[in-house]
Amino acid sequence: MSLTEKPVDRALRIYLALADYPILRSRIRAQMRRVLFERGIIAPKDFEAEVRVKAQRSQVREGIANPLWDETGEVWALRLDRIRRSLTESYFAHSFPYEMFEEIVREILTERLHPEEVFISFNPELAPQDMLFEQAQAIEQLPSEEYTRYEHRYNELIVVLIRKIISDQLAYIDIAKEWFTSNDLINIQKRKIGYGRIGGKSAGMLLAYTILKRTADEAILNNLKIPESYFVGADVMYDFMNYNELFHWTDQKYKTQAQIRADFPLIQEEYSKGEFPPDIIKDFKELLETIGNQPIIVRSSSLLEDNFGMSFAGKYESVFCPNQGSPQSNLNELTQAIARVYASVLNPDALFYRRSMKLQDYDERIALLIQVIEGETWENYYFPAAAGVGFSQNTYRWSPQIRANDGFLRLVWGLGTRAVDRVGSDYPRLVALSHPLLRPISSPENIRRYSQHYIDLINLETNKLETRPIHEVLTRRYPLLRYFAQLNYDGYLAPIRSAIFEGEVKQLVLTFDGLLQRTPLAEMMRSILNTLEQKYQRPVDTEFALTITNPRSTNPGVKIALLQCRPQSHAKDHEVRLPENLAEENIIFSTRRMVPHGHVACIEYVLFVPPEGYYALPTAAARSELGRAIGRLNEILEEKTFICIGPGRWGTSNPDLGVHIGYADIYNTRALIELAGAEIGPEPEPSFGTHFFQDLVEADIFPLAIFLDDKDVVFKRDFFYNSPNLLPEMAPYDAPLADSLRLIQVSSYRPGTHLELVMDSSKGQGVAFLQTS
């Protein structure tokens, strides 16, 4: 065909033809430009100048009055690339017959062109993502000899794409660049809404799954998955804030503790009233249409979350959406959940955590990970068979035979929330993967007492996330009953070998023994955690949910859904030497319960919550206020070395079971010591594996337990009860709490001394003793 064909028709033909070559079209256009330049149709500099002029004119047409502020660099680069493409096609259509275009296509298809003639030179840092993807995929299509020549370019493109789409954290990129391909990144991009990175939680899950699917053996690979997942870019948070005029809260992180706490309820209220721009709402509607009526969870995935050395575990919200209503009500529920997650970036715990980790000045935005909840329907309920958190290193062994390198699980029936939070009077199943059936406690009565008593689940009928007593859900008809429960018969536990009677349901105890004995769960998790630790080159922890496959067969299996993976926070190395021949009068306390490894030197103050005074407080609100008072002392003692001792569980969500504090209340302390005993409260449950535990380890705060009923425990009541209480002097506002909160200066008990706290995990002993300053 000759040039008698109208240029506009020829341009349309070229446009339609290029659509048939999605991978090669960047190379085809590059060669089209090369021909234009070599034939003198237009000079390269003039071509690029025209691209910019047309791009600026397009901004005016689209109503952009101030390009510097109204359009991001990423969008400007995308604008330039799209105009460069259309201008290439226009010039070529006006200058050459269609046959020349076909000749270029044939040459590229037969690989007669050398890559250096096709791959245009550009700065990947400034180029739009489409251009990066096209060139990366073009390199992937090269024969192996040619690919080797351009492998360095491919590696650069992958790194830039990871930084643009996933994370800019260098420690993460250093590992991820070895595993992600351009196809992996394209698949992420296809499931993404809006601009910006997808954040740390998404990044960790995707990297871990990519590593495992390329290295795991077939038995694991066939039984491993990630949930159906979608990503909302971090920049959408700023779109939401701009659309609802919420930027007046951005200086919140620089305010005082009192201001931060006082403002947060107002922040939550304003965010809850916010709306999303129409284009984002359209994307959310399409997302919900794709998912259908499956229950979903909106999870925070901030730019810093799950990073190396700073996990932000539990700092930001995750919100369950049962998704069982009308399309409009489901959409409203989703947007409210997202607004709630966005507001959580300004919650006190998160802001004080950032402050303590020297991250206060970082531009912290939250991306979102929206996942279909793993689970199965049982009657009107929806929940996974089991869920939990797994650690590749078990740093708190309760028996010398446990191998720390084999890892550790916290396992619960139902949604995994109860595995990562310290809630109520509930206890997950603690599993040392080297010895899965070896418990921290052995008597049947204690196994029953320290077991899971409640389950978190989605109620499909009420369209709500609910917490139910296990005996309301765990009926004798539950098909997986024998995997999770045993019967308590007159002081001993028996496996379920046949159908049970209705009256026996109340005697069921969640032990997980059937799951651990009959399925390869422990072996699979040990292998998964070990592989990830090797590839991450450091310990990791994961969150997971599981399904039991072929439960009625003699060879049942498990399918594991990987929900999250992050580098494991682990205590700093401490040189520890237990003192010999300590004089009894110098020992303030000594314990052999779940002892970590470390040393706190030169302790000047002890913050003590007397059990009698604490439990004498009349209401849960009064006990929560005591937690706020501890937060104020934490601020006052910022430059001092101090430890905290109190009854029950530090960090519990239930003030009746222990001191209700958050990270923001105790981040300056050096140790948190839990008192327990028959007259005080339940036996301490190790916090290892909870979000609260992550906080302690990252801040180098040692968790320790003193069970006063133990025969070999030392607890010097004279020191704790008869030393002067400095609370009225140091914190006059909190003086009315003096009966339930004592601040002891060590030197006031014995002048010229301080405390040393030495903990030796290998010997299983921790001791605090007086030493001359």
Secondary structure, 3 states (H helix, E strand, C coil): CCCCCCHHHHHHHHHHHHCCCCCCHHHHHHHHHHHHHHCCCCCHHHHHHHHHHHHHHHHHHCCCCCHHHHCCHHHHHHHHHHHHHHHHHHHHHHHCCHHHHHHHHHHHHCCCCCHHHHCCCCCCCCCCHHHHHHHHHHHHCCCHHHHHHHHHHHHHHHHHHHHHHCCCCHHHHHHHCCCCCHHHHHHHHHCEECCCCCCHHHHHHHHHHHHHHHHCCHHHHCCEECCCEEEECCHHHHHHHHHCCCHHHCCHHHCCHHHHHHHHHHHHHHHHCCCCCHHHHHHHHHHHHHHCCCCEEEEEEECCCCECCECCCCCCCEEEECCCCCHHHHHHHHHHHHHHHHHHHHCHHHHHHHHHCCCCCCCCCEEEEEEECCCEEECCEEECCEEEEEECCCCCCCCCCCCHHHCEEEEECCCCHHHHCCCCCCCCEEEECCECCCCCCCCHHHHHHCCCCEEEEEECCCCEEEEEEHHHHCCCCCCCHHHHEEEEECCEEEECCCCCCHHHHHHEEECCHHHHHHCCHHHHHHHHHHHHHHHHCCCEEEEEEEEEECCCCCCCEEEEEEEEEEECCCCCCCCCCCCCCCCHHHEEEEECECCCCEEEEEECEEEECCHHHHHHCCCHHHHHHHHHHHHHHHHHCCCCCEEEEEEECCCCCCCCCECCCCHHHHCCCCEEEEEEECCCECCCCCCCCCHHHHHHHHCCCEEEEEECCCCCCEECHHHHHHCCCCHHHHCHHHHHHCCCCEEEEHHHHCCCEEEEEEEECCCCEEEEEEEEC
